[in-house]
Amino acid sequence: QVRLVESGGGLVQHGGSLRLSCVASGRTFSIHAMGWFRQAPGKERDFVAAANYNGRTTTYADSVKGRFTISRDNTKNTVYLQMNSLKPEDTAVYYCAADPNLGAVRTTPSEYDSWGQGTQVTVSS
């Protein structure tokens, strides 16, 4: 497993931007696919974006396509989520997760075996 720590959340106005970061410990980061998920109060944890081990293959939830971008820097053991044109419905706790299937870009939470503690994103209307 990989230890993950997210940062970068906060309060932003409708239409604003935030960049989330997730730093991984250990030397196995580059052989994991990475994903971002989010969970709003009273709702299930939903898929947001995923990138394979080298970041060349990515996939996004329809609700964020064209507004969010996932990227990774394996030299820094870090995966990012750039979020633009934020909407109130993007308000949630955002989690990064590591998938040991390095080539995959999977969307189901149960396929990820390591999770961060989450970072709160709040978008005001």
Contacts in CASP RR format, 6 or more apart in sequence:
PFRMAT RR
TARGET T0000
AUTHOR 0000-0000-0000
METHOD contacts of the structure
MODEL  1
QVRLVESGGGLVQHGGSLRLSCVASGRTFSIHAMGWFRQAPGKERDFVAA
ANYNGRTTTYADSVKGRFTISRDNTKNTVYLQMNSLKPEDTAVYYCAADP
NLGAVRTTPSEYDSWGQGTQVTVSS
1 98 0 8 1.000
1 113 0 8 1.000
1 114 0 8 1.000
2 24 0 8 1.000
2 25 0 8 1.000
2 26 0 8 1.000
2 28 0 8 1.000
2 29 0 8 1.000
2 32 0 8 1.000
2 98 0 8 1.000
2 114 0 8 1.000
3 24 0 8 1.000
3 25 0 8 1.000
3 26 0 8 1.000
3 114 0 8 1.000
3 116 0 8 1.000
4 22 0 8 1.000
4 23 0 8 1.000
4 24 0 8 1.000
4 25 0 8 1.000
4 96 0 8 1.000
4 97 0 8 1.000
4 98 0 8 1.000
4 114 0 8 1.000
4 115 0 8 1.000
4 116 0 8 1.000
5 22 0 8 1.000
5 23 0 8 1.000
5 25 0 8 1.000
5 116 0 8 1.000
5 117 0 8 1.000
6 20 0 8 1.000
6 21 0 8 1.000
6 22 0 8 1.000
6 94 0 8 1.000
6 95 0 8 1.000
6 96 0 8 1.000
6 116 0 8 1.000
6 117 0 8 1.000
6 118 0 8 1.000
6 119 0 8 1.000
7 20 0 8 1.000
7 21 0 8 1.000
7 22 0 8 1.000
7 23 0 8 1.000
7 119 0 8 1.000
8 18 0 8 1.000
8 19 0 8 1.000
8 20 0 8 1.000
8 21 0 8 1.000
8 119 0 8 1.000
9 18 0 8 1.000
9 20 0 8 1.000
9 94 0 8 1.000
9 119 0 8 1.000
9 120 0 8 1.000
9 121 0 8 1.000
10 18 0 8 1.000
10 119 0 8 1.000
10 120 0 8 1.000
10 121 0 8 1.000
10 122 0 8 1.000
11 122 0 8 1.000
11 123 0 8 1.000
11 124 0 8 1.000
12 18 0 8 1.000
12 86 0 8 1.000
12 121 0 8 1.000
12 122 0 8 1.000
12 123 0 8 1.000
12 124 0 8 1.000
13 123 0 8 1.000
13 124 0 8 1.000
14 86 0 8 1.000
14 87 0 8 1.000
14 88 0 8 1.000
14 123 0 8 1.000
14 124 0 8 1.000
14 125 0 8 1.000
15 84 0 8 1.000
15 85 0 8 1.000
15 86 0 8 1.000
15 87 0 8 1.000
15 123 0 8 1.000
16 84 0 8 1.000
16 85 0 8 1.000
16 86 0 8 1.000
16 123 0 8 1.000
17 82 0 8 1.000
17 83 0 8 1.000
17 84 0 8 1.000
17 85 0 8 1.000
17 86 0 8 1.000
18 83 0 8 1.000
18 86 0 8 1.000
18 121 0 8 1.000
19 80 0 8 1.000
19 81 0 8 1.000
19 82 0 8 1.000
19 83 0 8 1.000
20 36 0 8 1.000
20 80 0 8 1.000
20 81 0 8 1.000
20 83 0 8 1.000
20 94 0 8 1.000
20 96 0 8 1.000
20 119 0 8 1.000
20 121 0 8 1.000
21 78 0 8 1.000
21 79 0 8 1.000
21 80 0 8 1.000
22 34 0 8 1.000
22 36 0 8 1.000
22 78 0 8 1.000
22 79 0 8 1.000
22 80 0 8 1.000
22 81 0 8 1.000
22 96 0 8 1.000
22 116 0 8 1.000
23 76 0 8 1.000
23 77 0 8 1.000
23 78 0 8 1.000
24 32 0 8 1.000
24 77 0 8 1.000
24 78 0 8 1.000
24 79 0 8 1.000
24 98 0 8 1.000
25 77 0 8 1.000
26 77 0 8 1.000
29 74 0 8 1.000
29 77 0 8 1.000
29 98 0 8 1.000
30 53 0 8 1.000
30 54 0 8 1.000
30 74 0 8 1.000
30 77 0 8 1.000
31 53 0 8 1.000
31 100 0 8 1.000
31 102 0 8 1.000
32 53 0 8 1.000
32 98 0 8 1.000
32 99 0 8 1.000
32 100 0 8 1.000
32 102 0 8 1.000
32 114 0 8 1.000
33 50 0 8 1.000
33 51 0 8 1.000
33 52 0 8 1.000
33 53 0 8 1.000
33 98 0 8 1.000
33 99 0 8 1.000
33 101 0 8 1.000
33 102 0 8 1.000
33 103 0 8 1.000
33 104 0 8 1.000
33 105 0 8 1.000
33 106 0 8 1.000
34 50 0 8 1.000
34 51 0 8 1.000
34 70 0 8 1.000
34 72 0 8 1.000
34 79 0 8 1.000
34 96 0 8 1.000
34 97 0 8 1.000
34 98 0 8 1.000
34 99 0 8 1.000
35 47 0 8 1.000
35 48 0 8 1.000
35 49 0 8 1.000
35 50 0 8 1.000
35 51 0 8 1.000
35 70 0 8 1.000
35 79 0 8 1.000
35 96 0 8 1.000
35 97 0 8 1.000
35 98 0 8 1.000
35 99 0 8 1.000
35 112 0 8 1.000
36 48 0 8 1.000
36 49 0 8 1.000
36 50 0 8 1.000
36 70 0 8 1.000
36 79 0 8 1.000
36 81 0 8 1.000
36 94 0 8 1.000
36 95 0 8 1.000
36 96 0 8 1.000
36 97 0 8 1.000
37 45 0 8 1.000
37 46 0 8 1.000
37 47 0 8 1.000
37 48 0 8 1.000
37 94 0 8 1.000
37 95 0 8 1.000
37 96 0 8 1.000
37 97 0 8 1.000
37 109 0 8 1.000
38 45 0 8 1.000
38 46 0 8 1.000
38 48 0 8 1.000
38 90 0 8 1.000
38 92 0 8 1.000
38 93 0 8 1.000
38 94 0 8 1.000
38 95 0 8 1.000
38 121 0 8 1.000
39 45 0 8 1.000
39 46 0 8 1.000
39 92 0 8 1.000
39 93 0 8 1.000
39 95 0 8 1.000
40 91 0 8 1.000
40 92 0 8 1.000
40 93 0 8 1.000
43 92 0 8 1.000
45 95 0 8 1.000
45 109 0 8 1.000
46 61 0 8 1.000
46 92 0 8 1.000
47 61 0 8 1.000
47 107 0 8 1.000
47 108 0 8 1.000
47 109 0 8 1.000
48 60 0 8 1.000
48 61 0 8 1.000
48 64 0 8 1.000
48 68 0 8 1.000
48 81 0 8 1.000
48 94 0 8 1.000
49 58 0 8 1.000
49 59 0 8 1.000
49 60 0 8 1.000
49 61 0 8 1.000
49 64 0 8 1.000
49 68 0 8 1.000
49 69 0 8 1.000
49 70 0 8 1.000
49 81 0 8 1.000
50 58 0 8 1.000
50 59 0 8 1.000
50 70 0 8 1.000
50 99 0 8 1.000
50 104 0 8 1.000
50 105 0 8 1.000
50 106 0 8 1.000
50 107 0 8 1.000
51 57 0 8 1.000
51 58 0 8 1.000
51 70 0 8 1.000
51 71 0 8 1.000
51 72 0 8 1.000
51 79 0 8 1.000
51 105 0 8 1.000
52 58 0 8 1.000
52 102 0 8 1.000
52 103 0 8 1.000
52 104 0 8 1.000
52 105 0 8 1.000
53 74 0 8 1.000
53 102 0 8 1.000
53 103 0 8 1.000
54 72 0 8 1.000
54 74 0 8 1.000
55 70 0 8 1.000
55 71 0 8 1.000
55 72 0 8 1.000
57 103 0 8 1.000
57 105 0 8 1.000
58 70 0 8 1.000
58 105 0 8 1.000
59 105 0 8 1.000
59 107 0 8 1.000
60 66 0 8 1.000
60 68 0 8 1.000
60 70 0 8 1.000
61 107 0 8 1.000
63 89 0 8 1.000
64 83 0 8 1.000
64 90 0 8 1.000
67 83 0 8 1.000
67 84 0 8 1.000
67 85 0 8 1.000
67 86 0 8 1.000
68 81 0 8 1.000
68 82 0 8 1.000
68 83 0 8 1.000
68 84 0 8 1.000
69 80 0 8 1.000
69 81 0 8 1.000
69 82 0 8 1.000
69 84 0 8 1.000
70 79 0 8 1.000
70 80 0 8 1.000
70 81 0 8 1.000
70 82 0 8 1.000
71 79 0 8 1.000
71 80 0 8 1.000
71 82 0 8 1.000
72 78 0 8 1.000
72 79 0 8 1.000
72 80 0 8 1.000
73 79 0 8 1.000
73 80 0 8 1.000
79 96 0 8 1.000
81 94 0 8 1.000
81 96 0 8 1.000
83 90 0 8 1.000
83 121 0 8 1.000
86 121 0 8 1.000
86 123 0 8 1.000
87 123 0 8 1.000
88 123 0 8 1.000
88 124 0 8 1.000
88 125 0 8 1.000
89 123 0 8 1.000
90 121 0 8 1.000
90 123 0 8 1.000
91 121 0 8 1.000
91 122 0 8 1.000
91 123 0 8 1.000
92 120 0 8 1.000
92 121 0 8 1.000
93 118 0 8 1.000
93 119 0 8 1.000
93 120 0 8 1.000
93 121 0 8 1.000
94 118 0 8 1.000
94 119 0 8 1.000
94 120 0 8 1.000
94 121 0 8 1.000
95 115 0 8 1.000
95 116 0 8 1.000
95 117 0 8 1.000
95 118 0 8 1.000
96 115 0 8 1.000
96 116 0 8 1.000
96 118 0 8 1.000
97 109 0 8 1.000
97 112 0 8 1.000
97 114 0 8 1.000
97 115 0 8 1.000
97 116 0 8 1.000
98 112 0 8 1.000
98 113 0 8 1.000
98 114 0 8 1.000
98 115 0 8 1.000
99 106 0 8 1.000
99 111 0 8 1.000
99 112 0 8 1.000
99 113 0 8 1.000
100 113 0 8 1.000
101 111 0 8 1.000
104 111 0 8 1.000
106 112 0 8 1.000
END
